[in-house]
Structure formats: C-alpha cells, structure tokens
Amino acid sequence: MNRNERQRQLNMELSVLPTFTPLTDCQIYYINRAISPMLLPSLIELARKTTRFTIDTEHDYYSHAPALIQIEFIQWKSAVLLIETCHLPHASSVLFWLIRSLLKVIFKSSNLIFSWGDLTCELMDFIQYGLFSLNMLDELNTMNLQLRFKQWYNKTFLHTCGLRPLADDHPSCTCLDRPVKYKNNQWSLQKAIAYTFNEFLDKSQTRTPWSRPLNFSHIQQYALLNNKIKNIYDRRILYAVNDCLAVTKLLMVLEFIWTKQQLEQYNENKQQQPSQE
C-alpha cells in the first residue's frame, strides 16, 4: 500500500468522528492579483497589531510548484490569508509591493510563528516569487508544534501495555491511544486532532492542483458554475484554512500543558454543547 492509499484509508477510518471545529470563526482573504489595493493597507495594520501567527504551505500535487501560503492571524476572531503564489501581481506593481510589505510585518523577529513541521524549510521553496528574502527567513521566530506535541502527548498518555510509563514510542507498544510506534516517527496533523479532540480533520483534498485559482466568487462566471464544481473549490478552501486553524487549536493544549483530565473535561463539555448546524 503506497502513501496515497494509506492516506485515503486513514481518512475513511477517521471520517466517522465529528467534523473538526476551530476555536474561533475566521475571515478569509485571498491574496492574488485580483485583490483590491484598498484592502492591503488594512491587512498590514492588522498584522502590526498581531504578534502570533500560524503558517502552512501547499505545493501543487501534479506540477509540484510551491502554490499556496496560508497565514492565520491568531486573535479572538482569526483572519486567514490565502496567498496564491501562482497568481500574484507583477513584481513591479504597487500591489506586489504591498503584499511584500504585509509579509515583512508578519515575518518580524518579534512575532512568534507556529507551524506543523519545519516552516523555514517549507518557505525556502517560495523565495523564487520574491515575496521575502533568505535573510527574512533566517530571522523568523518559529515554533514547530509537531515536535512539541509528541513530547506533550507521550507525557500525558503514558504506556499501559507493559513498557515503562515514560518509555519512548516502541514497535512492541500495544496501547490504543499511542498510534505512533517508532521513536523517529512524527504525528500527522490529522491524527493529532483525532486523538486529542476526537475530531475529523478532512484530508481528502491532498491530491489537489493548488496552482489553480482558489476563489471564483468575485468573477461574473461564478454564478454559471454548477454546484458540484463550487463544492470542490469550497472543500479546497476549507482544507487550506483548517490546516492553520487545527495547529492553533493544538497550541491551546500545548501552551497550557493540559493534563489528560483537563482534555477529557474539555471534550466532554464540547459534546454537551448544542449543535450549531
């Protein structure tokens, strides 16, 4: 079974869980050549008032081109930027200068940026677009929550299978709540959400041509698209946004070093809340 088949199987197995719910509502902004120049100064001002961000990236599944940068402004009501790097304005335009200025504010070393994996390594592929420099990446103040999550989880969910409680992940472990069995393996974001919050973070859009435009709602032809096509684009957008919001939700647990009892109480209270559907 190859990687794609394993991902599809895992996605199917976890889909029985309740759908992932972010901590807050969010406003989505599409950063591309069609963005209004009147909007960017207000986003720059919002970035100046924000000190913590979550960032993720996507490559086109077919061309492998670095295609999307997702940035969440962590606030009581989040803002998420979807920077479509294959659809940027010309590098000599005022729009491009404003987008570059926005990223310069976000990437300030005084800000703290969270990610799931090595963010600097991810962003290196995007230098070719001229939105930021290697020096800016070198000065990033980042925190890889993927590493911190594994440390917290193993201290919170101790072995009950006969291994020493604080032992590392081990292939002989039979604990149902310890799915990572090898010391050098890392948690996927999808599994981290499932085992922490009992929620399904849909990864069915992994094989996506991210270099295509994400949002057609601003063009006249959008009304002519059938519901099936609209649904495909809506799911892609949700996938991209949730990859940031899921990391930020896990940050809550790690930042306050929740105990197993605190997590269980949170999940129990969540189940008792009335459905908003």
LINSUL-V462860 format. One record per pair of residues at least 24 apart in sequence whose C-alpha atoms are under 10 Angstrom apart, sorted by sequence separation. I is the first residue (numbers start at 1). J is the second residue. D is the distance in whole Angstrom. If there is no record, write none. Layout:
i=I j=J d=D
i=I j=J d=D
This chain:
i=49 j=73 d=10
i=50 j=74 d=7
i=51 j=75 d=9
i=118 j=142 d=9
i=119 j=143 d=9
i=153 j=177 d=10
i=154 j=178 d=8
i=50 j=75 d=7
i=53 j=78 d=10
i=55 j=80 d=9
i=57 j=82 d=9
i=107 j=132 d=9
i=118 j=143 d=9
i=119 j=144 d=7
i=153 j=178 d=9
i=47 j=73 d=7
i=49 j=75 d=10
i=53 j=79 d=10
i=54 j=80 d=9
i=55 j=81 d=9
i=56 j=82 d=10
i=57 j=83 d=9
i=58 j=84 d=10
i=60 j=86 d=10
i=117 j=143 d=9
i=118 j=144 d=6
i=154 j=180 d=10
i=210 j=236 d=9
i=214 j=240 d=10
i=46 j=73 d=8
i=53 j=80 d=10
i=104 j=131 d=9
i=109 j=136 d=9
i=113 j=140 d=8
i=114 j=141 d=9
i=115 j=142 d=7
i=116 j=143 d=9
i=117 j=144 d=5
i=118 j=145 d=9
i=205 j=232 d=9
i=209 j=236 d=10
i=103 j=131 d=7
i=104 j=132 d=7
i=108 j=136 d=8
i=109 j=137 d=9
i=112 j=140 d=8
i=113 j=141 d=6
i=114 j=142 d=6
i=115 j=143 d=6
i=116 j=144 d=6
i=117 j=145 d=7
i=118 j=146 d=9
i=205 j=233 d=10
i=208 j=236 d=8
i=102 j=131 d=9
i=103 j=132 d=7
i=104 j=133 d=10
i=107 j=136 d=7
i=108 j=137 d=10
i=109 j=138 d=9
i=110 j=139 d=9
i=111 j=140 d=8
i=112 j=141 d=5
i=113 j=142 d=5
i=114 j=143 d=5
i=115 j=144 d=5
i=116 j=145 d=5
i=117 j=146 d=6
i=118 j=147 d=10
i=100 j=130 d=8
i=101 j=131 d=9
i=107 j=137 d=8
i=109 j=139 d=6
i=110 j=140 d=9
i=111 j=141 d=6
i=112 j=142 d=6
i=113 j=143 d=6
i=114 j=144 d=6
i=115 j=145 d=6
i=116 j=146 d=5
i=117 j=147 d=8
i=150 j=180 d=9
i=205 j=235 d=7
i=206 j=236 d=9
i=210 j=240 d=10
i=100 j=131 d=5
i=101 j=132 d=9
i=108 j=139 d=8
i=109 j=140 d=5
i=110 j=141 d=7
i=111 j=142 d=9
i=112 j=143 d=7
i=113 j=144 d=9
i=114 j=145 d=7
i=115 j=146 d=8
i=116 j=147 d=8
i=204 j=235 d=9
i=205 j=236 d=6
i=47 j=79 d=10
i=71 j=103 d=10
i=99 j=131 d=7
i=100 j=132 d=7
i=104 j=136 d=8
i=107 j=139 d=8
i=108 j=140 d=7
i=109 j=141 d=5
i=114 j=146 d=10
i=116 j=148 d=10
i=203 j=235 d=10
i=204 j=236 d=9
i=205 j=237 d=10
i=46 j=79 d=9
i=73 j=106 d=9
i=98 j=131 d=10
i=99 j=132 d=10
i=103 j=136 d=10
i=107 j=140 d=6
i=108 j=141 d=8
i=109 j=142 d=9
i=116 j=149 d=9
i=150 j=183 d=10
i=202 j=235 d=9
i=203 j=236 d=10
i=205 j=238 d=10
i=206 j=239 d=9
i=96 j=130 d=9
i=97 j=131 d=9
i=106 j=140 d=9
i=107 j=141 d=8
i=205 j=239 d=7
i=206 j=240 d=10
i=71 j=106 d=9
i=96 j=131 d=8
i=107 j=142 d=10
i=150 j=185 d=10
i=204 j=239 d=8
i=205 j=240 d=9
i=43 j=79 d=9
i=150 j=186 d=7
i=202 j=238 d=9
i=203 j=239 d=7
i=31 j=68 d=10
i=149 j=186 d=9
i=150 j=187 d=7
i=202 j=239 d=7
i=203 j=240 d=10
i=31 j=69 d=10
i=43 j=81 d=9
i=91 j=129 d=9
i=149 j=187 d=8
i=201 j=239 d=8
i=31 j=70 d=10
i=74 j=113 d=10
i=91 j=130 d=8
i=147 j=186 d=7
i=153 j=192 d=9
i=203 j=242 d=10
i=30 j=70 d=10
i=73 j=113 d=10
i=74 j=114 d=10
i=91 j=131 d=9
i=146 j=186 d=7
i=147 j=187 d=8
i=149 j=189 d=10
i=202 j=242 d=9
i=203 j=243 d=9
i=29 j=70 d=10
i=72 j=113 d=10
i=85 j=126 d=8
i=88 j=129 d=9
i=146 j=187 d=7
i=201 j=242 d=8
i=202 j=243 d=10
i=28 j=70 d=10
i=29 j=71 d=10
i=71 j=113 d=9
i=72 j=114 d=10
i=146 j=188 d=8
i=150 j=192 d=9
i=153 j=195 d=10
i=201 j=243 d=9
i=28 j=71 d=10
i=71 j=114 d=10
i=85 j=128 d=10
i=86 j=129 d=9
i=88 j=131 d=10
i=146 j=189 d=8
i=149 j=192 d=8
i=153 j=196 d=9
i=28 j=72 d=9
i=71 j=115 d=10
i=85 j=129 d=7
i=145 j=189 d=10
i=27 j=72 d=10
i=85 j=130 d=10
i=201 j=246 d=8
i=26 j=72 d=9
i=27 j=73 d=10
i=85 j=131 d=9
i=146 j=192 d=9
i=26 j=73 d=9
i=26 j=74 d=10
i=26 j=75 d=9
i=24 j=74 d=9
i=25 j=75 d=10
i=26 j=76 d=9
i=27 j=77 d=8
i=28 j=78 d=9
i=29 j=79 d=7
i=30 j=80 d=9
i=31 j=81 d=7
i=32 j=82 d=9
i=24 j=75 d=9
i=25 j=76 d=8
i=26 j=77 d=6
i=27 j=78 d=6
i=28 j=79 d=6
i=29 j=80 d=6
i=30 j=81 d=6
i=31 j=82 d=6
i=32 j=83 d=6
i=33 j=84 d=9
i=24 j=76 d=7
i=25 j=77 d=6
i=26 j=78 d=4
i=27 j=79 d=5
i=28 j=80 d=5
i=29 j=81 d=5
i=30 j=82 d=5
i=31 j=83 d=5
i=32 j=84 d=6
i=33 j=85 d=10
i=197 j=249 d=9
i=23 j=76 d=9
i=24 j=77 d=6
i=25 j=78 d=6
i=26 j=79 d=5
i=27 j=80 d=6
i=28 j=81 d=6
i=29 j=82 d=6
i=30 j=83 d=6
i=31 j=84 d=6
i=32 j=85 d=7
i=33 j=86 d=10
i=34 j=87 d=9
i=35 j=88 d=9
i=53 j=106 d=8
i=69 j=122 d=10
i=190 j=243 d=9
i=193 j=246 d=7
i=197 j=250 d=9
i=23 j=77 d=9
i=24 j=78 d=7
i=25 j=79 d=9
i=26 j=80 d=7
i=27 j=81 d=9
i=28 j=82 d=7
i=29 j=83 d=8
i=30 j=84 d=7
i=31 j=85 d=8
i=32 j=86 d=8
i=33 j=87 d=6
i=34 j=88 d=8
i=35 j=89 d=9
i=44 j=98 d=8
i=48 j=102 d=9
i=51 j=105 d=10
i=52 j=106 d=9
i=53 j=107 d=9
i=69 j=123 d=8
i=189 j=243 d=8
i=192 j=246 d=9
i=193 j=247 d=9
i=196 j=250 d=8
i=23 j=78 d=9
i=24 j=79 d=10
i=32 j=87 d=5
i=33 j=88 d=5
i=34 j=89 d=8
i=40 j=95 d=8
i=43 j=98 d=10
i=44 j=99 d=9
i=47 j=102 d=7
i=50 j=105 d=10
i=51 j=106 d=8
i=192 j=247 d=9
i=22 j=78 d=10
i=31 j=87 d=9
i=32 j=88 d=5
i=33 j=89 d=4
i=43 j=99 d=9
i=46 j=102 d=10
i=47 j=103 d=9
i=49 j=105 d=10
i=50 j=106 d=8
i=51 j=107 d=10
i=66 j=122 d=9
i=190 j=246 d=9
i=193 j=249 d=9
i=31 j=88 d=8
i=32 j=89 d=7
i=33 j=90 d=8
i=37 j=94 d=8
i=38 j=95 d=10
i=41 j=98 d=7
i=44 j=101 d=7
i=45 j=102 d=9
i=47 j=104 d=10
i=48 j=105 d=6
i=51 j=108 d=9
i=66 j=123 d=9
i=69 j=126 d=9
i=189 j=246 d=8
i=190 j=247 d=10
i=193 j=250 d=7
i=196 j=253 d=9
i=31 j=89 d=10
i=37 j=95 d=6
i=40 j=98 d=6
i=41 j=99 d=9
i=44 j=102 d=5
i=47 j=105 d=6
i=48 j=106 d=8
i=51 j=109 d=10
i=52 j=110 d=9
i=53 j=111 d=8
i=54 j=112 d=9
i=55 j=113 d=7
i=56 j=114 d=9
i=57 j=115 d=10
i=66 j=124 d=10
i=67 j=125 d=10
i=68 j=126 d=9
i=189 j=247 d=7
i=192 j=250 d=8
i=36 j=95 d=8
i=37 j=96 d=10
i=39 j=98 d=10
i=40 j=99 d=7
i=43 j=102 d=7
i=44 j=103 d=8
i=46 j=105 d=10
i=47 j=106 d=6
i=51 j=110 d=7
i=52 j=111 d=6
i=53 j=112 d=6
i=54 j=113 d=6
i=55 j=114 d=6
i=56 j=115 d=6
i=66 j=125 d=6
i=67 j=126 d=8
i=33 j=93 d=10
i=35 j=95 d=8
i=41 j=101 d=9
i=42 j=102 d=10
i=44 j=104 d=9
i=45 j=105 d=9
i=46 j=106 d=10
i=47 j=107 d=10
i=48 j=108 d=10
i=51 j=111 d=5
i=52 j=112 d=5
i=53 j=113 d=5
i=54 j=114 d=5
i=55 j=115 d=6
i=56 j=116 d=7
i=65 j=125 d=9
i=66 j=126 d=6
i=34 j=95 d=9
i=37 j=98 d=8
i=40 j=101 d=9
i=41 j=102 d=8
i=44 j=105 d=7
i=50 j=111 d=8
i=51 j=112 d=6
i=52 j=113 d=6
i=53 j=114 d=6
i=54 j=115 d=6
i=55 j=116 d=8
i=56 j=117 d=9
i=65 j=126 d=9
i=66 j=127 d=10
i=189 j=250 d=9
i=33 j=95 d=8
i=37 j=99 d=10
i=40 j=102 d=8
i=44 j=106 d=8
i=50 j=112 d=10
i=51 j=113 d=8
i=52 j=114 d=8
i=53 j=115 d=9
i=54 j=116 d=9
i=56 j=118 d=10
i=57 j=119 d=9
i=66 j=128 d=9
i=32 j=95 d=9
i=33 j=96 d=8
i=48 j=111 d=10
i=56 j=119 d=7
i=59 j=122 d=10
i=66 j=129 d=9
i=31 j=95 d=10
i=32 j=96 d=9
i=35 j=99 d=10
i=47 j=111 d=10
i=55 j=119 d=8
i=58 j=122 d=9
i=196 j=260 d=10
i=31 j=96 d=10
i=54 j=119 d=10
i=57 j=122 d=7
i=58 j=123 d=10
i=56 j=122 d=8
i=57 j=123 d=8
i=59 j=125 d=9
i=197 j=263 d=8
i=32 j=99 d=9
i=55 j=122 d=10
i=56 j=123 d=9
i=59 j=126 d=10
i=196 j=263 d=8
i=197 j=264 d=9
i=31 j=99 d=8
i=55 j=123 d=10
i=57 j=125 d=10
i=196 j=264 d=9
i=199 j=267 d=10
i=57 j=126 d=9
i=117 j=186 d=9
i=197 j=266 d=9
i=198 j=267 d=8
i=117 j=187 d=10
i=197 j=267 d=6
i=116 j=187 d=9
i=117 j=188 d=10
i=196 j=267 d=9
i=197 j=268 d=10
i=116 j=188 d=9
i=117 j=189 d=10
i=116 j=189 d=7
i=197 j=270 d=9
i=55 j=142 d=10
i=54 j=142 d=9
i=53 j=142 d=9
i=54 j=143 d=9
i=52 j=142 d=10
i=153 j=253 d=10
i=146 j=247 d=9
i=149 j=250 d=8
i=152 j=253 d=9
i=153 j=254 d=9
i=156 j=257 d=9
i=145 j=247 d=8
i=149 j=251 d=9
i=152 j=254 d=7
i=156 j=258 d=8
i=157 j=259 d=9
i=144 j=247 d=10
i=145 j=248 d=9
i=148 j=251 d=9
i=151 j=254 d=10
i=156 j=259 d=6
i=157 j=260 d=7
i=146 j=250 d=10
i=149 j=253 d=9
i=153 j=257 d=10
i=155 j=259 d=9
i=156 j=260 d=6
i=145 j=250 d=8
i=149 j=254 d=7
i=152 j=257 d=7
i=153 j=258 d=10
i=155 j=260 d=10
i=156 j=261 d=9
i=145 j=251 d=7
i=148 j=254 d=7
i=152 j=258 d=9
i=153 j=259 d=10
i=148 j=255 d=10
i=152 j=259 d=9
i=153 j=260 d=9
i=156 j=263 d=10
i=145 j=254 d=8
i=86 j=210 d=9
i=87 j=211 d=8
i=85 j=210 d=10
i=86 j=211 d=6
i=87 j=212 d=8
i=84 j=210 d=8
i=85 j=211 d=8
i=86 j=212 d=8
i=87 j=213 d=7
i=84 j=211 d=7
i=86 j=213 d=8
i=87 j=214 d=10
i=116 j=243 d=9
i=84 j=212 d=9
i=85 j=213 d=10
i=115 j=243 d=10
i=116 j=244 d=9
i=84 j=213 d=7
i=115 j=244 d=8
i=84 j=214 d=8
i=114 j=244 d=9
i=116 j=246 d=10
i=83 j=214 d=10
i=116 j=247 d=7
i=82 j=214 d=9
i=115 j=247 d=7
i=116 j=248 d=10
i=82 j=215 d=10
i=114 j=247 d=8
i=115 j=248 d=9
i=114 j=248 d=8
i=115 j=251 d=10
i=114 j=251 d=8
i=67 j=209 d=9
i=68 j=210 d=7
i=67 j=210 d=6
i=68 j=211 d=8
i=61 j=205 d=10
i=65 j=209 d=9
i=66 j=210 d=8
i=67 j=211 d=5
i=68 j=212 d=10
i=61 j=206 d=8
i=62 j=207 d=8
i=64 j=209 d=9
i=65 j=210 d=8
i=66 j=211 d=8
i=67 j=212 d=8
i=60 j=206 d=9
i=61 j=207 d=5
i=62 j=208 d=8
i=63 j=209 d=8
i=64 j=210 d=9
i=65 j=211 d=7
i=67 j=213 d=10
i=68 j=214 d=10
i=59 j=206 d=10
i=60 j=207 d=8
i=61 j=208 d=5
i=62 j=209 d=6
i=63 j=210 d=9
i=64 j=211 d=9
i=58 j=206 d=9
i=59 j=207 d=10
i=60 j=208 d=6
i=61 j=209 d=6
i=62 j=210 d=9
i=63 j=211 d=8
i=59 j=208 d=9
i=60 j=209 d=5
i=61 j=210 d=7
i=62 j=211 d=9
i=58 j=208 d=9
i=59 j=209 d=8
i=60 j=210 d=5
i=61 j=211 d=9
i=58 j=209 d=10
i=59 j=210 d=6
i=60 j=211 d=6
i=58 j=210 d=7
i=59 j=211 d=8
i=60 j=212 d=9
i=58 j=211 d=9
i=82 j=237 d=9
i=82 j=240 d=8
i=81 j=240 d=10
i=82 j=241 d=8
i=80 j=240 d=10
i=81 j=241 d=8
i=80 j=241 d=7
i=79 j=241 d=10
i=80 j=242 d=10
i=80 j=244 d=8
i=80 j=245 d=9
i=78 j=245 d=9
i=71 j=240 d=10
i=72 j=241 d=8
i=20 j=190 d=10
i=70 j=240 d=7
i=71 j=241 d=9
i=72 j=242 d=10
i=74 j=244 d=10
i=69 j=240 d=9
i=70 j=241 d=7
i=72 j=243 d=10
i=73 j=244 d=10
i=74 j=245 d=9
i=68 j=240 d=9
i=70 j=242 d=10
i=71 j=243 d=10
i=72 j=244 d=6
i=73 j=245 d=10
i=20 j=193 d=8
i=70 j=243 d=8
i=71 j=244 d=7
i=72 j=245 d=7
i=20 j=194 d=9
i=70 j=244 d=7
i=71 j=245 d=10
i=74 j=248 d=8
i=19 j=194 d=10
i=72 j=247 d=10
i=73 j=248 d=10
i=14 j=190 d=9
i=18 j=194 d=9
i=21 j=197 d=9
i=72 j=248 d=9
i=14 j=191 d=9
i=17 j=194 d=8
i=20 j=197 d=8
i=20 j=198 d=8
i=21 j=199 d=8
i=11 j=190 d=9
i=15 j=194 d=10
i=18 j=197 d=9
i=19 j=198 d=9
i=20 j=199 d=5
i=21 j=200 d=9
i=10 j=190 d=9
i=11 j=191 d=10
i=14 j=194 d=7
i=17 j=197 d=10
i=18 j=198 d=7
i=19 j=199 d=5
i=20 j=200 d=5
i=21 j=201 d=9
i=10 j=191 d=9
i=14 j=195 d=10
i=17 j=198 d=6
i=18 j=199 d=5
i=19 j=200 d=5
i=20 j=201 d=5
i=32 j=213 d=9
i=16 j=198 d=10
i=17 j=199 d=5
i=18 j=200 d=6
i=19 j=201 d=7
i=20 j=202 d=8
i=32 j=214 d=10
i=58 j=240 d=8
i=7 j=190 d=10
i=16 j=199 d=9
i=17 j=200 d=5
i=18 j=201 d=9
i=19 j=202 d=8
i=30 j=213 d=10
i=32 j=215 d=10
i=35 j=218 d=10
i=57 j=240 d=8
i=14 j=198 d=9
i=15 j=199 d=9
i=16 j=200 d=8
i=17 j=201 d=9
i=30 j=214 d=8
i=34 j=218 d=9
i=56 j=240 d=8
i=14 j=199 d=8
i=15 j=200 d=6
i=30 j=215 d=7
i=34 j=219 d=10
i=56 j=241 d=9
i=58 j=243 d=10
i=14 j=200 d=6
i=15 j=201 d=8
i=29 j=215 d=10
i=56 j=242 d=10
i=57 j=243 d=9
i=13 j=200 d=10
i=14 j=201 d=8
i=15 j=202 d=7
i=56 j=243 d=7
i=57 j=244 d=9
i=12 j=200 d=10
i=14 j=202 d=9
i=15 j=203 d=10
i=55 j=243 d=9
i=56 j=244 d=6
i=11 j=200 d=8
i=54 j=243 d=9
i=55 j=244 d=6
i=11 j=201 d=8
i=12 j=202 d=9
i=54 j=244 d=6
i=55 j=245 d=10
i=11 j=202 d=7
i=12 j=203 d=10
i=53 j=244 d=9
i=54 j=245 d=8
i=56 j=247 d=9
i=11 j=203 d=6
i=12 j=204 d=9
i=54 j=246 d=10
i=55 j=247 d=9
i=10 j=203 d=9
i=11 j=204 d=7
i=54 j=247 d=7
i=55 j=248 d=10
i=10 j=204 d=10
i=54 j=248 d=7
i=8 j=203 d=8
i=53 j=248 d=9
i=7 j=203 d=8
i=8 j=204 d=7
i=7 j=204 d=8
i=54 j=251 d=10
i=8 j=206 d=9
i=7 j=206 d=9
i=4 j=206 d=9
i=4 j=207 d=9
i=28 j=237 d=9
i=28 j=238 d=10
i=28 j=241 d=8
i=27 j=241 d=10
i=26 j=241 d=9
i=26 j=245 d=9
i=22 j=242 d=8
i=25 j=245 d=10
i=21 j=242 d=9
i=24 j=245 d=9
i=20 j=242 d=8
i=22 j=244 d=10
i=23 j=245 d=8
i=22 j=245 d=6
i=23 j=246 d=9
i=21 j=245 d=9
i=22 j=246 d=7
i=20 j=245 d=10
i=21 j=246 d=8
i=22 j=247 d=10
i=23 j=248 d=8
i=24 j=249 d=9
i=20 j=246 d=8
i=22 j=248 d=8
i=23 j=249 d=6
i=22 j=249 d=7
i=23 j=250 d=10
i=21 j=249 d=9
i=22 j=250 d=10
i=23 j=252 d=9
i=18 j=271 d=10
